[in-house]
């Protein structure tokens, strides 16, 4: 299962289509964290940083504060520039720029981390 957390529904649907895997789409971090707390642990999360309510960094901090969720791989999907930022401590395995990413980029992460 892949989680997509993005308040832009069109972007979330584009990511969903490109993954080719079962997904759950959340428009905010609280809904996603509630699903995880209720027992649905994703294999991979595509995370927008600029969200309504708690932002993506707040979500990342929450995830890494628990040993069982700290290991979930995260792909940041944002129009912000994260070049040179050290994000691996937050479980970030990749960064995709919304302005330049391609479906094959999304699919590559989905296959690598949620391909079972």
C-alpha positions in Angstrom: 0.0 0.0 0.0 1.2 3.5 -0.9 0.1 6.6 0.8 -0.1 9.8 -1.2 -0.4 13.0 1.0 -1.1 16.0 -1.2 -3.8 18.7 -0.9 -3.8 19.1 -4.7 -6.3 16.4 -5.7 -5.2 16.5 -9.4 -1.6 16.0 -8.4 -2.5 13.1 -6.1 -4.4 11.4 -8.9 -1.5 11.8 -11.3 0.8 10.2 -8.7 -1.7 7.4 -8.1 -1.9 6.6 -11.8 1.9 6.6 -12.2 2.5 4.2 -9.3 0.5 1.4 -10.8 0.0 0.2 -7.2 -2.8 0.2 -4.6 -2.8 3.7 -2.9 -4.7 5.7 -0.3 -4.9 9.4 -0.9 -5.0 11.9 1.9 -5.4 15.6 1.6 -3.8 16.4 4.9 -1.2 15.0 7.3 -3.7 14.4 10.1 -5.8 11.9 8.1 -2.7 10.0 7.1 -1.3 9.8 10.6 -4.7 8.7 11.9 -4.7 5.9 9.3 -1.2 4.8 10.4 -2.2 5.0 14.1 -5.2 2.8 13.3 -2.9 0.1 11.9 -2.5 0.8 8.2 1.3 1.0 7.7 2.2 2.0 4.1 5.2 0.5 2.2 5.9 4.0 0.8 4.7 7.6 1.2 4.6 10.3 -1.5 4.5 13.5 0.6 3.8 17.1 -0.4 5.5 19.5 2.0 3.1 22.5 1.6 -0.1 21.1 3.1 -3.1 22.7 4.7 -2.9 22.3 8.4 0.3 20.6 9.7 2.9 20.7 6.9 5.0 17.8 5.6 7.8 18.5 7.9 5.5 18.3 10.9 4.3 14.9 9.5 8.0 13.8 9.1 8.8 14.7 12.6 5.9 12.7 13.9 6.8 9.7 11.9 10.4 9.6 13.0 9.4 9.9 16.7 8.2 6.3 16.6 10.4 3.3 15.9 7.8 1.4 13.9 7.0 4.4 11.6 10.5 5.8 11.3 11.4 3.2 8.8 8.7 4.0 6.2 10.3 5.3 3.1 9.2 8.8 2.1 9.4 10.5 -1.3 8.9 14.3 -1.1 6.9 15.7 -3.9 7.1 19.5 -3.9 7.7 22.5 -6.0 10.2 23.7 -3.4 13.9 23.2 -4.0 15.4 20.6 -1.7 18.8 20.3 -3.4 21.6 19.7 -0.9 19.2 19.3 2.0 20.0 16.3 4.3 16.6 14.6 4.7 17.6 10.9 5.1 17.3 11.2 8.9 13.5 11.6 8.2 13.3 8.4 6.0 13.4 10.5 2.8 14.6 8.2 0.0 14.0 10.7 -2.8 12.7 14.1 -3.8 10.6 14.8 -6.9 10.1 18.3 -8.1 6.4 18.8 -9.1 7.4 21.0 -12.0 9.8 18.5 -13.6 8.9 15.0 -12.4 7.8 12.3 -14.9 5.6 9.3 -14.4 8.6 7.1 -14.8 10.2 8.8 -11.7 7.2 8.0 -9.6 6.9 4.5 -10.9 10.6 3.8 -10.1 10.1 4.6 -6.4 6.9 2.6 -6.3 8.6 -0.4 -7.8 11.6 -0.1 -5.5 9.8 0.4 -2.2 6.3 -1.0 -2.8 6.9 -3.6 -5.5 5.9 -6.7 -3.6 
